[in-house]
């Protein structure tokens, strides 16, 4: 049976207009400055969040409880004029709780679709690994194709669309590991780490997360985000840089330290993110350093350590760091 295609909610009509790359850099700086009002001391993390948003990707934040994962996601959403939704993942959550459900209207004598929280522009999937695999399986179609299929009817998700997932790496009871196919749909994985002593002292003086979020202004619209993303896709990447990306992904597949290397989708994500990062750094072209600065965050959750490497205490980050040092970067 062929799926019927429908639209839910509001979306930007027509193709997104392009901006001058200098204007993109300025607006992106406004986003990072706005988020930094609530989330202090991690400018490189905020920059990675902005890159993921403007590259049309999804983000997974994995770290210990209480380090600001949810605060960061909410601050990023608040800086953009768009619809935000939070889904608290629990073991009893059902796929229909995420995508929506058809409800019979007795007055009209027909079923009506009631969209779920996935029909938002920025969706926070909090503690995503607490939901069952059945529930998690409702996300890949939404993340990859920006649509959701319910009872043979396919509903489009309004752009821009971004999923920010959080998970706690130290709690294993009552959690379900995300499958590799789902992890591969996240553009980046971030680990926040603990703040410095000075930042933590400042945090004690600044109050609750609600007080911090109140300081975040809305600085760009959804249409501006789409225009910035369209400009970012046009960033120049010469052949030597593209070959460098392929060399890195190929090396990850041939090293004995990795049981599973990076997929072609990983290379596409790395180059797309590098194009946006170049704009944020004031260039309309990608240089090898852009690739190096993003490679671990884009690739680390897409590869699997071999048993031997794990036994010797290696991590995916350390293996990828060795590959970055061994694969020659183009010059000139």
C-alpha positions, 0 to 999 in steps of 0.5 A: 500500500502506498503511503499518503503524504500530509503536512502537519503544523506550519512550515516555511513555504518555498526554498530557503533564501541564501544569505551572505556568508558573513551575515551567517557568521554574525547570526551564528555568533549571536546564537552562541552568545545567547546560549553562553548566557545560560551555559558558561565555560564551554564555548567549544561545546556551544559552537558544536551545538550551533554547527549541528543546528545549522548543518541540519543534524541531530545531537546526542549529549552523553555525560554525568547527571547534573552537568547541564545537558538539559540546560544546554538543549533548552538554551539553544532552543530558546535562542531560536524562535521556533516550537520546542518540545521535551519528551521524557523517555521512560520504559513505559513510553510507547511509539504513539506517545512520540509520533501521535495517534489517530483518535475517533471523533464521534461528532464527525464519525471519522478518525482524526490525527493528533500529532505527538511532540515530535512535531516540533522544530527542536525536540529534546529526547531526555534520557533517550536510553531509558525507552525500550527499543520498540519506542526508540525505533520510532525516531530514525525515520523522523531523524533521517527523512523528517517525516513520521508514518502513522497507520500508512499515512506519512506526515511531514515534519516542519523544518527546521527539525533537530533532535537533541538527545541526552543520556547518562553513561553511568546508569545501566539498570533500566536502560537500553543501549541505542542501536548503531543504526540509530546512533549513526543518525546523530551528527555529533556526540558531545561530552560536557565534562565538569565545569572549572572551579571558577565557573562552578562558583559563578553558577552557585551565585546565579541561581537555578536553571530557570533563572539562567534560561530567562537570560537567553534571548531569542536572536534568530527566526526559523526562516533565518535558520533555514537560510543560514543552513542553505548558505552553509551547504554551499561552503566550498570544499576542494577535492583535496579536502574531500579526499581527506574526509574519505581517507579518514573514514577509510582508515577507520575501517581498516584499523585493527582497533575498530570492529566497525568503522565509519560509514559513508553517512559519517563522511557526509556528516563530517563534511556538512558540519565542517562547511558550517564551522568554516562559516562560523570562523569567518570563511566560505571554504573548508580547511583541513583543520575544520575537519580535524576539530570535528572528526572525533565528535562526528565519528566517535559514536559511529565506530565500535572498538575491537575486543583487543583494543577495549582490553588494552584500555583504549577508547574510541576517542583515543583511536580516532585521535591516533588516526588523525595523527597518522592520516596526512592532511592536505597542504596548501 
